[in-house]
Amino acid sequence: MTSLIIFRVGREDRKHHGGVYTAIFSVISAVEQGTEMLEMDCHLTQDGYVVVSHDENLKRQTGQDVNISSLNLEELPLYNESLEVTFHAGHHSTGTDRKIALLEDVFRKFPQIPISIEIKENNQQLMQEISNMVKRYNRENITVWASVDSTILKKCRSINSSMPYSFSMKRGVLVLLLFYIGLLPFVPLGESLLQFYLPRIINRTYIPEKGILRKRLIVSFIDKITMRKSLFKHLAARGIQVHLFVCNEHKDIKEAFELGATGVMTDYPSLLSSYIQTYRSQH
């Protein structure tokens, strides 16, 4: 069994016995618990610092309705003392270190840990700052450009084409289409990483706020057409990592690996590490 443990950093949550928050302490703890890759979202402060945060607007995480881009680094508010774990409904996390982390601090402390950086805004300065930092810390081969938006991803690659990159939503749909019509083996793919929901968590551990994902039949259909073991096996054979998220319970971790995922993303690295150790001892 593949054992890549991916820790979500810069999402909504903070750590308590394996949960997540975006202070640097959470990253240190995750790596100590066996994390082999970090996944994070980044934004740019008004004075040009790249920080790790799921949201550009901080109301949900801090209680203050302000955007990161409108504040200098020293003006960023602290996280709330307690936050709900978005991908583990009904669970909350707490932590003593409530400061939003700098991307450079993560690079400095973990020079050998691969990191996937998701860009949500079409902000060339943000992309350029990240690229410059990646080069400065000699991380081009282990730092991944990621975005669901193909336009943003294309701009990221134009700024630094030496960094590996993930599938955008548009490219992911194309791969799925090619798979079903039988042409996928004949089409070159430049991406190094595919990240996708494990659909079975939706409306169970993850409750969407609104929209089409609240419809169980739709989620069941998405699960049926995307969670194809033969597809994941083909991509892995071509050297493309397949990461499923966000698995915060044992049964979801088990299902993800059984489907052929090469990595599993979690808010609880200790849980995932424990699962893998138990699996290895039994096999």
N, C-alpha and C positions, 0 to 999 in steps of 0.2 A: 504493500500500500504506500502511495506517495504521502509524504508527511509535511508538506509545506503549510506552515501556520501563518496566516495573515492577520495582523492586528489593525483594526480600524482606528485611525487617529484623526482628530479634527472633525468628528461628528458632533452629535448633540450631547454626549454623555461624559461623565467623569468616573473615575475608578473607585471601586470598593470591592476588594477581593476578586479582582479580575475584570471589572467593568471598564469603561472608557471615559477619558476626558482629555482635553487638549493641552494640559500642562505637561511640561517636560518629564515630570516624575512618572506619569502614566506610561510614557514610552520606555523609560528605564526599566520599570517594573515588567512591562510586556516582554522586553528582550530577555530579561532574567528568567522569565517563565517559558522561554523556548521559541518566541516569535522569530520567524525567519524572513518576514517581509512586512513592511508597513504600508498602509494605504491612507492617504490624507487628501484633504481639500485645502487649497491655499488662496489667500486674498492679500491685497496690497493696502497698507495704511496710507493716510494722506502724506506722511513724510517718507514714504518709499520703502517701508519694511514689509517683508513677506511673512505673514503669520498663518498659523494652521487653525482653520475653523471651518466647520461644515457650512455655516450660514454667513452671508455677507452682512445681513441685518442681525443684530444681536439681541433683539427683544426676547426671543424664545429661550435663549441660553443665559441671558443676564438680567432680563427684566427691563432693560433700557432700549427704547426704540431708536437705535442709532445704527448707522452703517459703518463698517470698518473703514471704508474709503474716505469717510468724512472726519476721521479722528487721527491724531498723531499716536504713535505707539504708546507713549506714557499716559494717554487719555483713555485707553481701552478699559472698559469696566471688567470687574471680576465676574467669574461664573457664579450662578446661584449656588447656594449651599447644597441643594438637593435638586436633581434632575431626573426625569423619567427616562429609562432606557428605551429608546424608540423602537428598537427591534426585539424588545422583550417586554411586551405589554404588561403593565401592572407592577413592574420592578423599577426601583429607583436606585440611584447611586449618589454617593457623597465623597468628598475628598478635602484635604487640607490645603493643597496647592491649587489655587483657583485662577491662576494667571493664564492667559492665552499664550501659547508657545510660539516662538520664532522658528521658522524653517531652518535658519542657519544654526541654531542650537542643536536641532536634530541631526543635521549633517555633521556637525563638529563632534558630537558624542557617539555617533554610530556611523563611522566612515565606510564600513563594509556591509551594512545592512541594505538590501534592495528596497527601494521606495517607489510606489506608484503615486503620482501627483495628479489629482483631478483638477482641471481648469474649467470653471463654470462661466466665467465672464470673458467676453471678447475684448480683453485688455492687453494690448501689446506690451505695455510697460511691465505688467506683471509677468508675462511670459519671458520677456528679456531679462528681468531680474532673476528669475528662476534659472534660466539658461546660464547666465553669468556665474551664478552661485554653484551650479552643477559643475561647470568647467573649473572653477576655482578650487573645488574640493575633489577634483578628479573622479567624478561619479558618473560620467556619461554612459558607461556600459551597465550601470545598475540603477539608473533612475528612469522611470517610465512616464512618458506623456500619456495622460488619459483625459478623455472628454466624451460625453455622449453626443456632443455637437460636432458634426463633421467639419464645419467651417472653422471652428475654434481649433480643432485638432490639426487641420491643414496649416493654420497660421503658426501653431506651436512647432510643427515640423519644418516650416520655412525658416524659423528662427534658429532651430538646432536640429538638424537632420541626423546627428550622430546618436541621439537618444532613441532607445526602443520606444514603441508606442502601442497602445491598445486599440481595439476595435471601437469605432463610434457606433451609435445606434443604427445609422444608415448602413454602414458596412456589415454590422452584425446581421441585419435583415437580409442583405445580399448573400452572405455566407449560408444562411438558412435556406434561401431559395435555391442556391447552387447545390446544396446538399440533397434537396428533395428531387431535383431534376437530374441528378447524377453527374454534374459537371465539376463539382468541387475539386476532385483530384487533379483536374487539368488547368485550374486557374491559380496563378501565383498569388501569394499572400505576403504582404510586407509586415503585418502586425506580429507582435510577439506575445500578446496577452489578450485573452477574452475574459471579461468579468461580467457576471450576470446573476440576477436573483435566483435563489432556489425558490421557485414559485410556491412550493408547499407551505412556506412560512407565512404567506400573505393571508390575512384575515384570521391568523392564529397567534403567532408571536409578534407579527407586524400587522397593525391595523391601519390601512390607508385612511387619510383624512377625508378624501372624497374621490369621486371619479370612477372610471371604468373598473379599476381594480377592486372595488367593493363588491362587484358581481362575481359570485363564486363560479358560475359556469364559464365566465371569461378567463378566470385564473386557472381553472381546470384545463381549458383549451390551450392556454399558453404553456402550461406544464407539459401537456401531451406532445406539443410540436417542438418544444425547445430542449427538453431533458432527454436527449437521445444519446445513449451510451456509445453508439457507433460513431456519431459525430464527434464527441469528445475524444474518442480513441484516435480518430483520424487527425484531428488537430494536434493532439499530443505527439503523434508520430511525426508530424512536420515541425516539431520543436516549439509549438505554441502552447503556452500555459493556459489552463482553463481553471478559473477561480469562481466558486459559487459563494454567495453571501445572502443574508447574514445568519450564520448558524450558531444559535445560542443555547441549543439543547442537544443532548446526546443523540436523539433519534435523527435530528437534522444533519448533524455531522456525519453520522453513519450513512444516511441516504446520499449525501453529496459525494462521499468517497466511492460508494457502490456504483454511482452513475459514471464514475471515471474522472471526477475533478482531480486536477493535479495540485490544487490548493483550496483551502477553505478559509473564508474570512469570518471573524468572530469578534464580539465585544468582550469575550472572556477567554483570553489566551491560556489561562490555567486549566480551564475545562477542556479545551481542545488538546492541549499537551497531555493531560491525563488520559483522555480517550485514546490518543495515539500510542502512548506507552502501554496501556492495557491491551490494545489490539496486538501490538508486537509481542507482548509476553504470551499471548494465547495462540500465536501463529509462528 
